[in-house]
Structure formats: structure tokens, C-alpha cells
Amino acid sequence: MNKKSLVTIQILDLFGSPISKAQYEVKNQRTGQVIAAGATNSSGCIVEISRDKGTTLDVYIKSMFNGLMVKVQSFVMSKDCMLVKITSPKVLLDLKTLTTQGNNGQYQRKTHVVKKGETLFGIAQKNHTTVRALERLNKIDDPNKIGIGQVIKLPVNIPAIGNNSHQEKSKPKLENKQPKQTGVTPQGSKKPLATTQTEKKNEGILGTIQEYGNKALDQANDLYEEAKKALNEATATKIATVEDRSQEGGTPKVDTPNLCKTNPQCISSGKSELIREINIRLAGFGGALPTDDFTELTAKCIKQFQRDYMGVPETGKICGSVLVALDKFYEEYPIASFMGKAACNCGKCSGFGNGKMGIASGSNKANEYPGLHRSLIWILKAINFYLKKEFKEKKIEVAYIESGYRCIENNKAHGRTSVNHMGLALDIHFNKNGSRTREVNDMEFIRKEIMAKKMGASEQRTTNKIYLEPKIFNSGASGATTWVHFDVTAFADIYLNNEKFKKTIVELNGIKLVALVNSLKISNILSCSGVVSIPKLQNNLVDELVLSNDDIIDIMKVTETEVIKFKTEKYFTDQAAGVVDTIMNRAKSGVWGNSVRSVVNADRQFSKITGPKSLDPYGSVEKMPISAISNRIRNFVNNYLIERANGKSSIIGENLNYANKYYSDAKNRKAWVDKFHDEAVKKGMILGNGTAIHAHGTTTELKSKMPKSFKIVLPKNFKGI
């Protein structure tokens, strides 16, 4: 029986034409090893790959948007011979290289030669652009370091011209159908593969060759070779171009037909879920309100996002480039490391109140909203962005949420009558040069230069504005001196409905906008984004670990006993993730039994559960009370498991062991721990800080037991425990 699989992969553009010279990488998903890299040939194909059946490949294509390699498809090499196509919205252009001919056209890009005393900011203002746009276009890492005589390229302002309105449509009933696949052709097709060069028949060629019986094996191989030949003989569709020249001092360019000109998809009015998501995510870029309507404020905030984050000409319209940039912003500025204290720690509520509404609290009415308002989180992301980019010379960065949700019972215990921390407010601590800053001047800078100017926030309670607690109240009482407090208490009631409040990191972030537009069936808006489409990945993992609520509670208990409660959130979250992943890897390995319960109760594996008597262990995980799980661990495990179930990779790979040499006895250190630790250092598998670390890896005798990649399956509609 043939244990090898042979695959050819082809990259196609928006119109089904092959894309040549696309930079690609193909990796073994299990090992991460790059097994093929380079540029596609004239037929859009990469090199032919041979690997064992069952190997899962990840295909990466270089993004035109940020120059990074983006994973666009994963698939399992399951057949003897396979042909796989991957579709990109890019269009193949046949462009000519031109020589400089001086002043001979209307193209508007010019260059600027830096003179003595000039700054990048001044050059940007003079040429009606932004510092960020010049940084991106000229690949300038530090805007304060430009030299006399340096040539600065200036951007072209070609505003989007679409004025489409997006209206919410009634959602169709969900049917239990298989999703449309964009990579490997589904099994079951009975049509034979064509061998002609016509586009229609090539469409049939570009799929997985179906499994044949032994008698037809030779025929299948012949078909595979014929299909490859057809691919190699296919010609790419070419789009005509119009030659033009720059003005004097500029560089030769080429104008090409533009979908934004011929068939613009930009949205500038309407009412829909997509518009609401845009508004929520732009709360930190001008103070957008979480409405379904496209308002003047929406346009203003899009312009600010385009100017400050994207560094492109402002249009104030929702287009594919804006959506892709918002997804990039989503990834670049995560919140997980800030969230350790986001939930209420009173021990008497769910972490986000008990749903009490309209309860008297001093002169106010207390409402326990069902989570944190999503706008708060996107405001926090924007603060982080502005500190790291525009104001990076201050060397200030977000440290963590010091105070998030405080329920009615929490208030009673501390004698408070305030009501805005019941889902409407956050108190943020900041680091400066790596350690906590308590300087009032730093807090004032964040309030006045970032939140007031960039977000329209105010120290006066103004309807539909972000509120900032001042350093001194009008009464003379001390306010937020060593932290920044902001809330959305002044938002109108229409913006405070329950759907705006979420509990988990995944829900607070929301889904990727590219996925949302696909679900709303308006993916044509992405035609101007200039990036490789990222299709919904098929579930190609060969195995899965199904977790019950009891399993999750067991994982929480062990994590509570194993993880150091670091003040630095990254040390805490990394170490906790390592423990969670170790438990799940062990459950799949079968070495300690085939269930989470058998793993966590294994003799002397987790010290406080079944360790030596000197550590006063519980004896079994069942004997550890659920009340011993802290809100910090509970929230982390809930959020991390949801992220893993959504495709996040294990922080430790498939490793099965961890140790701390600083607390191991001399015998164990000599036998295996020291060598184990040194290997972990080389592989970057030390989680924690100082002597409070976990060195992760797998001992020699267990390497053959490491599990293959597997998918995490949570209880239906799991939102957390």
C-alpha cells in the first residue's frame, strides 16, 4: 500500500487566473518546518511536494498589505495524488518597466529632499499627509531620525468613490450543510477530470483527485500528470494598462484599472450589524458610539483611524482596506495580558454581578450589567496603540486593569456608593520604562493628550462622551492621581443594552470583520483590500479532545495550585497556559489514562493534588473545593480554552513535562532536571520569571508518546464557568 502522497498547489486570483511570482511558504503543521518556499511559476503553481499520507500542510502567502506571510489554507495529504487550488482576491497585472522621462503626465506622486532643520512632521504637513503615511511608504522606523539630503517619497491621494448604503437583512435560517470549501475539492464528485486547456474544464481539474480502486490506480496517476500538464500550459489573464509619467521630481508610474473606480463597494450610509461593529471598534479613534447607524461621527472616526493607524488618505468610508486594517489592529493590540483583575473578586457574584437592577446606592441607582461594555475594551486597545506608536518616546505602556467590575455586594463590603464600575468603567495602571508609574504628570498626559484629544473624552459628564475621572474633583477631593479611570456612564440608554456587554476576551473582541462580512454575504467589499483572502479553515486536525464542564473545573483546580500569582500579567498568563496545555496534551497521550480526571489524579504529578504528604495534598482533585479557584484563574482558563477551541495554538506545542530545577532535589537534578532545563532554555520553553519558572519539554522516554495535533471541543454554547 502506498504510504506517500503527492500534491501540487496552485494560487488563483479573483477571476480564476493563475498568479505568478506570488511569494509562498509551505510548512509541516505538526513540526512547523518549512518544506517549500519561493515564488509561484507562470501557472501560479508551487513546487510539487511529496510527504507521508496524513501530513497536514499549512500554506502561507506574502500579504501585499503588510509584507508578512499569511496562512491562507491548511489541508491533509490524504490521497496518492492531489491538486489543490487556493483563491486570492488579487488580480494579476502585466506591467511594463519604464525609464524616467521627466515631466510627461499627470501622475501626482512627488519626492521631497530633506533640508537642514526639517522634520518629518513638517514635511507631512507641507504635503497634506501624515507622519504615519510617510513612515510606512518610506519604511522609516524612527520619525525623529531623517537626514539632510534624504529622499522622501510622498503618497498619492486617490480617495475611494463608493457611496453604498449597507442595510441589515433578515438572517436566513441556519441549515446543517457543509461549508463551501475554497481549497481541496470535496470528495464525492463523479465527474472525471478533464485534460483540455479550457477554463471551464480546468475548473474541474483543480480539485483533489478522487480515490480510485486498485484497478484504477494507474489511470488516476495518468490523470494527475495530465492535469499538471494542463496547468503548466495554461496562460494567465492579462489586464491592459495605461502608461503615464510623474511630474518632474517624481518617479515613473503606471495607472491600472481599479475596482474602486469601476465598481466601488465603499459604505458611507445605512444601518447594519457591520456598521455597529465598526463603531464599537473605533471608540478609541474619535469616540465612536456603538450604534447600528452610519453617522457623521462614524465617518470622522474612520478618517482618524485611516490617518493615525493606517497612514493612508482619509475617505471616511467603510471599505475592504479599512476592514482588513481593523482586523490587523485587533491582532496587534491584544487584551489578554491586561484582564487578570477585570472581573469582580467579591466571591459572592458570578464575577460580573448577579443581574440586580435599579438598586439604591447613595443618590444613584445601581445596575449590574451582564459583563463589561465592549467599547471600554476597544478604548483600551487604542490607548495602548497611541502609547506604543505616536507617543512611544514617553516609554509608557498599559500595565493592567487594576479595577474592572465591582458588584453591589462588593460595594457594600467596601462602603462605596459608586455605580459606574458595574460594567461601565475601568481603572488602568501603567508602566514606564518597565515598572509601574505613579506620576500624576504621566496620568495627566494620557488623559489630556490621548484620551481628550484622540477620543473626545471629557472630565465633565457629557452625554455620549467618554468620561475621565480628574486628578482633583470640583469639590477639592482627590481623584485619579496614580491611575486613569474612564467610563461610558454618560452614554444614552440605547447604547447600554445587554448585547453591548460581554464577559470573555473572545466575546469582548468580537469576531474578525473579514469573517463577519463573509457571514453577511457582502464579501465583495473586500475587493479593494489588496490582501490574500483568508478562507475559513477546514477542520483538518486528525484528532480532538472533547472537554466537559467537569473536565474544565478539574483543569481550573490544578492550574490554581500550580501557577505563581505574578503581578506581571504576562508571566501569569504564560505559566497558566503552559499548565492547561500540559494537562490536555497528557490526556491525549494516554500515558496517564485517557481522561482529564485520570491525568490530574495521577500519582505525584501535580504536587498539591496527589503529591508527597509533606505538601499536605488534597489527595484527589475531587476533594479540592471549587471555592478554592480564584476569579483570576477561572477567567483565564475560560478565555484560554475558548481561544484554543477557536484555533489558537498550544503555547508549549505537544510537550508533556515541566519542572523547576530551583525546587528539585539534588538527585532529580542530576538524573534529568538540569539537562531538561537547559534544553527548555534553548527552545524558549521557560515560562515565568526568576526562580518561579516552569521549564517545559518532554523527557526522552516519553517523546514517542507526544500527541499529534488535536482540536479542543468545548461544551455546546460554552461561555465560561
CORUR-V474749 format. One record per residue. N is the residue number from 1. RES is the residue in one small letter. SS is DSSP state (a for helix, b for strand, c for the rest). PHI is phi in radians with two decimals (* if undefined). BURIAL is # if it has 16 or more other ideal C-beta (glycine too) atoms within 10 Angstrom, else .. Layout:
n->(N/N)
res->(RES/RES)
ss->(SS/SS)
phi->(PHI/PHI)
burial->(BURIAL/BURIAL)
This chain:
n->(1/2/3/4/5/6/7/8/9/10/11/12/13/14/15/16/17/18/19/20/21/22/23/24/25/26/27/28/29/30/31/32/33/34/35/36/37/38/39/40/41/42/43/44/45/46/47/48/49/50/51/52/53/54/55/56/57/58/59/60/61/62/63/64/65/66/67/68/69/70/71/72/73/74/75/76/77/78/79/80/81/82/83/84/85/86/87/88/89/90/91/92/93/94/95/96/97/98/99/100/101/102/103/104/105/106/107/108/109/110/111/112/113/114/115/116/117/118/119/120/121/122/123/124/125/126/127/128/129/130/131/132/133/134/135/136/137/138/139/140/141/142/143/144/145/146/147/148/149/150/151/152/153/154/155/156/157/158/159/160/161/162/163/164/165/166/167/168/169/170/171/172/173/174/175/176/177/178/179/180/181/182/183/184/185/186/187/188/189/190/191/192/193/194/195/196/197/198/199/200/201/202/203/204/205/206/207/208/209/210/211/212/213/214/215/216/217/218/219/220/221/222/223/224/225/226/227/228/229/230/231/232/233/234/235/236/237/238/239/240/241/242/243/244/245/246/247/248/249/250/251/252/253/254/255/256/257/258/259/260/261/262/263/264/265/266/267/268/269/270/271/272/273/274/275/276/277/278/279/280/281/282/283/284/285/286/287/288/289/290/291/292/293/294/295/296/297/298/299/300/301/302/303/304/305/306/307/308/309/310/311/312/313/314/315/316/317/318/319/320/321/322/323/324/325/326/327/328/329/330/331/332/333/334/335/336/337/338/339/340/341/342/343/344/345/346/347/348/349/350/351/352/353/354/355/356/357/358/359/360/361/362/363/364/365/366/367/368/369/370/371/372/373/374/375/376/377/378/379/380/381/382/383/384/385/386/387/388/389/390/391/392/393/394/395/396/397/398/399/400/401/402/403/404/405/406/407/408/409/410/411/412/413/414/415/416/417/418/419/420/421/422/423/424/425/426/427/428/429/430/431/432/433/434/435/436/437/438/439/440/441/442/443/444/445/446/447/448/449/450/451/452/453/454/455/456/457/458/459/460/461/462/463/464/465/466/467/468/469/470/471/472/473/474/475/476/477/478/479/480/481/482/483/484/485/486/487/488/489/490/491/492/493/494/495/496/497/498/499/500/501/502/503/504/505/506/507/508/509/510/511/512/513/514/515/516/517/518/519/520/521/522/523/524/525/526/527/528/529/530/531/532/533/534/535/536/537/538/539/540/541/542/543/544/545/546/547/548/549/550/551/552/553/554/555/556/557/558/559/560/561/562/563/564/565/566/567/568/569/570/571/572/573/574/575/576/577/578/579/580/581/582/583/584/585/586/587/588/589/590/591/592/593/594/595/596/597/598/599/600/601/602/603/604/605/606/607/608/609/610/611/612/613/614/615/616/617/618/619/620/621/622/623/624/625/626/627/628/629/630/631/632/633/634/635/636/637/638/639/640/641/642/643/644/645/646/647/648/649/650/651/652/653/654/655/656/657/658/659/660/661/662/663/664/665/666/667/668/669/670/671/672/673/674/675/676/677/678/679/680/681/682/683/684/685/686/687/688/689/690/691/692/693/694/695/696/697/698/699/700/701/702/703/704/705/706/707/708/709/710/711/712/713/714/715/716/717/718/719/720/721)
res->(m/n/k/k/s/l/v/t/i/q/i/l/d/l/f/g/s/p/i/s/k/a/q/y/e/v/k/n/q/r/t/g/q/v/i/a/a/g/a/t/n/s/s/g/c/i/v/e/i/s/r/d/k/g/t/t/l/d/v/y/i/k/s/m/f/n/g/l/m/v/k/v/q/s/f/v/m/s/k/d/c/m/l/v/k/i/t/s/p/k/v/l/l/d/l/k/t/l/t/t/q/g/n/n/g/q/y/q/r/k/t/h/v/v/k/k/g/e/t/l/f/g/i/a/q/k/n/h/t/t/v/r/a/l/e/r/l/n/k/i/d/d/p/n/k/i/g/i/g/q/v/i/k/l/p/v/n/i/p/a/i/g/n/n/s/h/q/e/k/s/k/p/k/l/e/n/k/q/p/k/q/t/g/v/t/p/q/g/s/k/k/p/l/a/t/t/q/t/e/k/k/n/e/g/i/l/g/t/i/q/e/y/g/n/k/a/l/d/q/a/n/d/l/y/e/e/a/k/k/a/l/n/e/a/t/a/t/k/i/a/t/v/e/d/r/s/q/e/g/g/t/p/k/v/d/t/p/n/l/c/k/t/n/p/q/c/i/s/s/g/k/s/e/l/i/r/e/i/n/i/r/l/a/g/f/g/g/a/l/p/t/d/d/f/t/e/l/t/a/k/c/i/k/q/f/q/r/d/y/m/g/v/p/e/t/g/k/i/c/g/s/v/l/v/a/l/d/k/f/y/e/e/y/p/i/a/s/f/m/g/k/a/a/c/n/c/g/k/c/s/g/f/g/n/g/k/m/g/i/a/s/g/s/n/k/a/n/e/y/p/g/l/h/r/s/l/i/w/i/l/k/a/i/n/f/y/l/k/k/e/f/k/e/k/k/i/e/v/a/y/i/e/s/g/y/r/c/i/e/n/n/k/a/h/g/r/t/s/v/n/h/m/g/l/a/l/d/i/h/f/n/k/n/g/s/r/t/r/e/v/n/d/m/e/f/i/r/k/e/i/m/a/k/k/m/g/a/s/e/q/r/t/t/n/k/i/y/l/e/p/k/i/f/n/s/g/a/s/g/a/t/t/w/v/h/f/d/v/t/a/f/a/d/i/y/l/n/n/e/k/f/k/k/t/i/v/e/l/n/g/i/k/l/v/a/l/v/n/s/l/k/i/s/n/i/l/s/c/s/g/v/v/s/i/p/k/l/q/n/n/l/v/d/e/l/v/l/s/n/d/d/i/i/d/i/m/k/v/t/e/t/e/v/i/k/f/k/t/e/k/y/f/t/d/q/a/a/g/v/v/d/t/i/m/n/r/a/k/s/g/v/w/g/n/s/v/r/s/v/v/n/a/d/r/q/f/s/k/i/t/g/p/k/s/l/d/p/y/g/s/v/e/k/m/p/i/s/a/i/s/n/r/i/r/n/f/v/n/n/y/l/i/e/r/a/n/g/k/s/s/i/i/g/e/n/l/n/y/a/n/k/y/y/s/d/a/k/n/r/k/a/w/v/d/k/f/h/d/e/a/v/k/k/g/m/i/l/g/n/g/t/a/i/h/a/h/g/t/t/t/e/l/k/s/k/m/p/k/s/f/k/i/v/l/p/k/n/f/k/g/i)
ss->(c/c/c/b/b/b/b/b/b/b/b/b/c/c/c/c/c/b/c/c/c/c/b/b/b/b/b/b/c/c/c/c/c/b/b/b/b/b/b/c/c/c/c/c/b/c/c/c/b/b/b/b/c/c/c/b/b/b/b/b/b/b/c/c/c/c/c/c/b/b/b/b/b/b/b/b/c/c/c/c/b/b/b/b/b/b/b/c/c/c/c/c/c/c/c/c/c/c/c/c/c/c/c/c/c/c/b/c/c/c/b/b/b/c/c/c/c/c/c/a/a/a/a/a/a/a/c/c/c/c/a/a/a/a/a/a/a/a/c/c/c/c/c/c/c/c/c/c/c/c/b/b/b/c/c/c/c/c/c/c/c/c/c/b/b/b/b/c/c/c/c/c/c/c/c/c/c/c/c/c/c/c/c/c/c/c/c/c/c/c/c/c/c/c/c/c/c/c/a/a/a/a/a/a/a/c/c/c/c/c/c/c/c/a/a/a/a/a/a/a/a/a/a/a/a/a/a/a/a/a/a/a/a/c/c/c/c/c/c/c/b/b/b/b/c/b/c/c/c/c/c/c/b/b/b/b/c/c/a/a/a/a/c/c/c/c/b/b/b/b/b/c/a/a/a/a/a/a/a/a/a/c/c/c/c/c/c/c/c/c/c/c/b/c/c/a/a/a/a/a/a/a/a/a/a/a/a/a/a/a/c/c/c/c/c/c/c/b/c/a/a/a/a/a/a/a/a/a/a/a/a/a/c/c/c/a/a/a/a/a/a/c/c/c/c/c/c/c/c/c/c/c/c/c/c/c/c/c/b/b/b/c/c/b/b/b/c/c/c/c/c/b/b/a/a/a/a/a/a/a/a/a/a/a/a/a/a/a/c/c/c/a/a/a/c/b/b/b/b/b/b/b/b/c/c/c/c/a/a/a/a/a/a/a/c/c/c/c/c/c/c/c/c/c/b/b/b/b/b/b/b/b/c/c/b/b/b/c/c/a/a/a/a/a/a/a/a/a/a/a/a/a/a/a/a/c/c/b/c/c/c/c/c/c/c/c/b/b/c/c/c/b/c/c/c/c/c/b/c/c/c/c/c/b/b/b/b/c/c/c/c/c/a/a/a/c/c/a/a/a/b/b/c/c/a/a/a/a/a/c/c/c/a/a/a/a/a/a/a/c/c/c/a/a/a/a/a/a/c/c/c/c/c/c/c/c/c/c/c/c/c/c/b/b/b/b/c/c/a/a/a/a/a/a/a/a/a/a/a/a/a/a/c/c/c/c/c/c/a/a/a/a/a/a/a/a/a/a/a/a/a/a/a/a/a/a/a/a/a/b/c/c/b/c/c/a/a/a/a/a/c/c/c/c/c/c/a/a/a/a/c/c/a/a/a/c/c/c/c/c/a/a/a/c/c/a/a/a/c/c/a/a/a/a/a/a/a/a/a/a/a/a/a/a/a/c/c/c/c/c/c/c/c/c/c/c/b/b/b/c/a/a/a/c/c/a/a/a/a/a/a/a/a/a/a/a/a/a/a/a/a/a/c/c/c/b/b/b/b/c/c/b/b/b/b/b/b/c/c/a/a/a/a/a/a/c/c/c/c/b/b/b/b/c/c/c/c/c/c/c/c)
phi->(*/-1.24/-1.73/-1.81/-2.19/-2.08/-2.37/-2.08/-2.04/-2.16/-1.80/-2.02/-1.62/-0.96/-1.76/1.46/-1.62/-1.10/-1.83/-1.59/1.10/-1.36/-1.29/-2.38/-2.44/-2.13/-2.08/-1.32/-1.07/-1.22/-1.72/1.37/-1.25/-1.37/-1.89/-2.76/-2.72/2.60/-2.14/-1.15/-1.43/-1.11/-1.73/1.32/-1.74/-1.71/-1.12/-1.23/-2.08/-2.14/-2.60/-1.10/-1.04/1.67/-1.23/-1.71/-1.86/-1.91/-1.86/-2.02/-2.20/-1.24/-1.33/-1.31/-1.40/-2.27/1.33/-1.59/-1.43/-1.94/-1.26/-1.98/-2.86/-2.26/-2.76/-1.72/-1.37/-1.87/-2.01/-1.06/-2.36/-2.43/-2.15/-2.15/-1.98/-2.25/-1.77/-2.11/-1.36/-1.18/-2.06/-1.30/-1.97/-1.72/-1.81/-1.72/-1.50/-1.97/-1.65/-1.11/-2.25/1.26/-1.40/-2.68/2.85/-1.95/-1.11/-1.67/-1.21/-2.25/-2.01/-2.23/-1.67/-1.16/-1.89/-1.02/1.55/-1.43/-2.10/-1.12/-1.09/-1.15/-1.09/-1.10/-1.09/-1.08/-1.87/1.01/-2.41/-2.16/-1.05/-1.10/-1.11/-1.18/-1.03/-1.18/-1.14/-1.80/0.95/-1.64/-1.37/-2.21/-1.13/-1.50/-2.11/-2.13/-1.97/-1.05/1.57/-1.17/-1.59/-1.87/-1.34/-1.89/-1.31/-1.68/-1.68/-2.08/-1.18/-1.13/-1.97/-1.23/-2.38/-1.39/-1.90/-1.91/-1.95/-1.15/-1.88/-1.10/-1.37/-1.18/-1.15/-1.24/-1.92/-1.44/-2.06/-1.26/-1.17/-1.19/-1.71/-1.83/-1.90/-1.25/-1.16/-1.06/-1.23/2.02/-1.18/-1.75/-1.38/-1.20/-1.25/-1.43/-2.16/-1.51/-1.74/-1.17/-1.06/-1.10/-1.35/-1.10/-1.01/-1.32/-1.18/-1.41/-2.58/-1.35/-1.13/-1.18/-1.27/-1.90/-1.25/-1.02/-1.18/-1.77/-1.10/-1.09/-1.10/-1.07/-1.12/-1.09/-1.06/-1.07/-1.14/-1.14/-1.13/-1.09/-1.09/-1.09/-1.09/-1.18/-1.58/-1.16/-1.90/-1.41/-1.19/-1.99/-1.84/-1.11/-2.14/-2.03/-1.30/-2.69/-2.23/-1.44/-1.23/-1.02/1.64/-1.72/-2.23/-1.04/-2.36/-2.29/-1.54/-2.22/-0.96/-2.20/-1.00/-1.15/-1.57/-1.51/-2.63/-1.09/-2.03/-1.06/-1.85/-2.32/-2.85/2.00/-2.61/-2.90/-1.11/-1.06/-1.09/-1.08/-1.10/-1.06/-1.09/-1.08/-1.36/-1.84/-1.02/-1.55/-2.07/1.91/1.38/-1.02/-1.70/-1.36/-1.85/-1.31/-1.54/-1.48/-1.92/-1.08/-1.15/-1.00/-1.06/-1.07/-1.25/-1.08/-1.05/-1.13/-1.12/-1.10/-1.27/-1.49/-1.66/-1.36/1.19/-2.23/-1.00/-1.43/-2.12/1.27/-2.16/-1.44/-2.39/-1.03/-1.13/-1.15/-1.10/-1.13/-1.14/-1.14/-1.16/-1.16/-1.05/-0.90/-1.39/-1.24/-2.19/-1.28/-2.08/-0.96/-1.28/-1.68/-1.66/-1.00/-1.97/-1.22/-1.56/-1.20/-1.91/-1.23/1.41/-1.95/-2.28/-1.27/1.85/-2.41/1.35/-2.11/1.40/-1.30/-2.30/1.24/-1.54/-1.08/-2.50/1.12/-1.63/-1.96/-1.94/-1.61/-2.12/-1.50/-1.20/-1.42/2.37/-1.64/-1.19/-1.06/-1.04/-1.01/-1.20/-1.31/-1.14/-1.07/-1.04/-1.17/-1.01/-1.04/-1.07/-1.08/-1.16/-1.44/-1.94/-1.15/-2.08/-1.15/-1.15/-1.29/1.00/-1.88/-2.56/-1.10/-1.65/-3.03/-1.39/-1.43/-2.47/-1.92/-1.47/-2.32/-1.41/-1.07/-1.12/-1.09/-1.05/-1.06/-1.13/-1.95/1.15/-1.76/-2.12/-1.19/-2.19/-1.35/-1.52/-1.67/1.88/-1.95/-2.48/-2.40/-1.87/-2.01/-1.73/-2.25/-1.80/-2.34/0.95/1.63/-2.36/-1.00/-1.79/-2.03/-1.25/-1.05/-1.07/-1.16/-1.14/-1.14/-1.06/-1.10/-1.15/-1.52/-1.54/-1.83/-1.31/-1.26/-1.38/-1.57/-2.14/1.19/-1.25/-2.47/-1.49/-1.89/-1.28/-2.10/-0.94/1.08/-2.15/-1.18/-1.71/-2.01/-1.28/-1.33/-1.26/-2.39/-1.28/-1.01/-1.27/1.70/-1.23/-1.24/-1.95/-1.49/-1.64/-1.97/-2.58/-2.02/-1.88/-2.38/-2.59/-2.06/-1.04/-1.44/-1.12/-1.09/-0.97/-1.08/-1.68/-2.08/-1.27/-1.02/-1.17/-1.46/-1.91/-2.35/-1.92/-1.71/-1.04/-1.06/-1.24/-1.15/-1.20/1.46/-1.39/-1.09/-1.18/-1.07/-1.19/-1.12/-1.15/-1.16/-1.18/-1.52/1.06/-2.22/-1.14/-1.11/-1.14/-1.40/-1.09/-1.70/-1.29/1.19/-2.21/-1.17/-1.12/-1.88/-1.21/-1.13/-1.20/-1.30/-1.41/-1.75/-1.17/-1.41/-2.63/-2.59/-2.02/-1.60/-1.87/-1.66/-1.04/-1.12/-1.04/-1.14/-1.11/-1.06/-1.08/-1.06/-1.08/-1.12/-1.05/-1.01/-1.45/-1.75/-1.73/-1.29/-1.50/-1.05/-1.32/-1.29/-1.10/-1.12/-1.07/-1.14/-1.18/-1.12/-1.17/-1.12/-1.07/-1.10/-1.17/-1.04/-1.15/-1.09/-1.04/-1.21/-1.04/-1.13/-1.08/-1.45/-1.30/1.43/-1.14/-1.87/1.75/-1.84/-2.34/-1.04/-1.05/-1.18/-1.17/-1.29/-1.67/-1.06/-1.05/1.00/-1.71/-2.14/-0.90/-1.45/-1.64/-2.34/-1.36/-1.11/-1.04/-1.08/-1.67/0.87/-1.27/-1.20/1.74/-2.86/-1.16/-1.14/-1.43/-1.43/-1.20/-1.14/-1.16/-1.35/-1.41/-1.30/-1.06/-1.11/-1.20/-0.98/-1.15/-1.10/-1.08/-0.96/-1.15/-1.18/-1.14/-1.12/-1.11/-1.09/-1.13/-1.56/1.98/-1.11/-1.39/-1.09/-1.23/-2.04/1.16/-1.83/-1.16/-2.06/-2.24/-2.61/-2.67/-2.25/-1.15/-1.26/-2.17/-1.63/-1.30/-1.03/-1.13/-1.18/-1.07/-1.21/-1.21/-2.75/-1.15/-1.09/-1.12/-1.02/-1.08/-1.09/-1.16/-1.12/-1.07/-1.08/-1.62/1.21/-1.87/-1.78/-1.98/2.15/-2.69/1.11/-1.62/-1.61/-2.23/-2.08/-1.63/-1.75/3.08/-2.43/-1.16/-0.94/-1.25/-1.86/-1.02/-1.28/-1.71/-1.06/-1.28/-1.31/-0.97/-2.48/-1.71/-1.57/-2.03/-1.70/-0.98/-0.98/1.03/-1.14/-2.07/2.22/-1.97)
burial->(././././#/#/#/#/#/#/#/#/#/#/././#/#/#/././#/./#/#/#/#/./#/#/./././././././././#/#/./#/#/#/#/././#/./#/./././#/#/#/#/#/#/#/#/#/./#/./././#/#/./#/#/#/#/#/#/#/#/#/#/#/#/#/#/#/#/#/#/#/#/#/././././././././././././#/./#/./#/#/./#/./#/./././#/./#/././#/#/././#/./#/#/#/#/#/#/#/./#/#/./#/././#/././#/./././././#/./#/#/././././#/./#/./#/./#/./././././././././././././././#/#/#/#/./././././././#/#/./././././././#/././#/#/#/#/#/#/./#/./././././././#/././#/#/././#/#/./#/#/././#/./#/././././././././#/#/./././#/./#/#/./././././#/#/./././#/#/#/#/#/#/#/./#/./#/#/#/#/#/#/#/#/#/#/#/#/#/#/#/#/#/#/#/./#/././#/#/#/#/#/#/#/#/#/#/#/#/#/#/#/#/#/#/#/#/#/#/#/#/#/#/#/#/#/#/#/#/#/#/././#/./#/#/#/#/#/#/#/#/#/#/#/#/././#/#/#/#/#/./././././././#/././././#/#/#/#/#/#/#/#/#/#/#/#/#/#/#/#/#/#/#/#/#/#/././#/./././#/./#/#/#/#/#/#/#/#/#/#/#/#/#/#/#/#/././././././#/#/#/#/#/#/#/#/#/#/#/#/#/#/./././././#/././././#/#/./#/#/#/././#/#/././#/#/#/#/#/#/./././././#/#/#/#/#/#/#/./././././././#/#/././#/#/#/#/#/#/#/#/#/./././#/#/./././#/#/#/#/#/#/#/#/#/#/#/./#/#/#/./#/#/#/./#/./#/#/./#/#/#/#/#/./#/#/#/#/#/./#/#/./#/#/./././#/./#/./././#/#/#/#/#/#/#/#/#/#/#/#/#/#/./#/./#/#/./#/#/#/#/#/#/#/#/#/#/#/#/#/#/#/#/#/#/#/./#/#/./././#/#/./#/#/#/./././#/#/./#/#/#/#/./././././#/#/././#/././#/././././#/#/#/#/#/#/#/#/#/#/#/#/#/#/#/#/#/././././#/#/#/#/#/#/#/#/#/#/#/#/././#/././././#/././#/#/././#/#/././#/././././#/#/#/#/./././#/#/#/#/#/#/#/././././././#/#/#/./#/#/./#/./#/./././#/./#/#)
